[in-house]
Amino acid sequence: MNEKVKAHLIAYCESKGWGTDDDTLMEVLSEAKELYRKTTGSHRWYDDLFKVVEVNGMAIGFDDFYMTGDNSRSDMDLNYDLSSVCEVEKKQKTIDYYEPVKTEQAV
């Protein structure tokens, strides 16, 4: 985990009177206000995600999972990857796309 992000999360947890161990920091991230998510892979029972949340003014991204079946994260032995936690910034991307030309229909 990026040291700047870790220090920010620890300061946030301390201000709330919470613990500062890695499990608590990941719990804070998993319950924070979601700003963005992108599916990066799909499996039978879950999708891999890159998720961005906001914690006390900082946008933080990390790898997460979305369960698509009846199993839980622990059933699937899925754990957070602390090395994926990083500060992110919003960027704008312009894309081109194509759609069918609408034609008038004969009456």
Number of C-alpha atoms within 10 A of each C-alpha: 15 12 11 11 19 17 13 15 23 19 15 17 17 12 9 9 9 14 12 17 10 14 12 15 18 18 10 17 22 16 11 15 14 16 13 14 15 13 14 12 11 13 9 8 14 19 16 16 18 17 20 28 23 18 18 12 8 15 19 21 23 23 21 22 19 14 15 13 9 9 11 14 15 8 8 11 7 12 11 15 12 15 10 14 22 18 19 15 9 9 5 5 5 5 5 4 5 5 5 5 6 6 6 6 5 4 3
